[in-house]
Amino acid sequence: MKKTVTIKANNKEYKLPVVIGTEKEKGIDISKLRAESGYITLDPGYTNTGSCESSITYTNGEKGILRYRGIPIEELARKSDFIEVADLLIWGTLPDKGMRKRFTDMLTNNALLHEGLKHHFEGFPFDAHPMAMLSAMVNALSCYHPVLAQPHNPREIEKAAAILISQIRTITAFSYKMSRGEPFIYPKPKYSYAENLLYMMFSLPHEHYEVHPEVKRAVDLILILHADHEQNCSTSTVRMVASSGANLFASISAGIAALWGHLHGGANQAAIEMLEEIHSGNMNVKQYIKMAKDKNNSFRLMGFGHRVYKNYDPRAMILKKLSKKVFNVLKHKDPLLDIALELEDIALNDPYFIERKLYPNVDFYSGLIYRAIGVPKNMFPVFFAIGRLPGWIAHWKEATNNNRLQIARPRQIYVGPAKQGYVPISKRSTK
Ligand code: CMC
């Protein structure tokens, strides 16, 4: 028999069906609640609201679990690479050799931007934030690929995914070059995905940039760790925009805009800025901890806390180890790493953080690795976006391939003025 939950309202009982997921997580299906009882639910920030059923990613915040299509993130981090993970997220299974080669070839063949798109960069001021450029350029892709903007079959989705995944890297590198007034460098087919990204960013026509194999692997690993995280703010944005029938490129462009915020993908930049402030001597670790705990201050310890994880973020765990490895191979020293370790140690032993189960998240250590590689701060969220792209595409595909897709349109409880008449301007009291 199907499980139900009973709620009482208007002196009547309403039986609501229970939905149970693969890992036994339970949800109450309230889709008929308003029609039957007149009530809606109120859940600002959607902390208790499931917006969809999804078969892409599983997280368990209490246990610190993250799995893509059932495979633990730790295993993917050890054994896989970013492009294979992209395939896994978008298509649901690990690719066989043929599929893998086919998609790699497609990425190579679609790496170049349309020449027309290149001119868009000239319209941006040199100090434009790269997330603004990225969002605009991805949206502009719909003008150059109108058919693929609304892909209808697996072949079209594959092509659109290849264009997006390959060209987001080219757009990133070009926006970096533009900000420095340096000539664009074109990708080389023989290089891997992460290698090409760094090569296009850091090479100069007269000075070849050799990517260290460990750095290449580190960037690939960072991209894997960011590739999906179920219904986070930017992914929910992608799904919400898609629900209106908006095209793939426009939906992803909106996701990039959502990711930019400092509580989401912008937190890696904000976390490093916080560590820099401490290093400069303007603030010390204790002052930051005090500020984070102060109820009258909106400041939050950047790179700490998570809506889902009430335990150590498994991605942060991997990144912490990775940062030490990258520092070793590059013989890089960074006082900010010591500050980060001190901050973490103090926070994890402080009752405020313990009671609220606030641990370092994915954004706490990633910025230190980017810094070691030479990636400027304002590009950190862009690297997050490159990593998250396969997840966004997978969610767009899942949402739009659903016959029961409805336009996402939450309700509200109106608390404004009750009905009142229009007052002509001559009769309005002056303020
Ligand atoms: N520093 C200090 N206090 C915090 C922090 C923090 N970083 N995070 C949460 N809290 C407190 C919060 O003030 C609240 O306290 P109280 O119960 O006394 O009111 C309690 O912990 C619960 O917080 P919440 O606001 O209900 O948590 P949330 O799920 O709404 O927010 C978050 C999650 C990630 C937005 C938040 O932890 C935060 O602002 N962290 C800093 C920004 C950050 O690092 N963001 C990256 C998130 S991970 C990558 C991604 O998904 O983008």
Residues whose N, C-alpha, C, O or C-beta is under 5 A from the ligand:
A	BS01	CMC	N232 H262 L263 H264 G265 A267 A292 F299 R300 L301 M302 G303 F304 G305 H306 R307 R356 N361 V362 D363
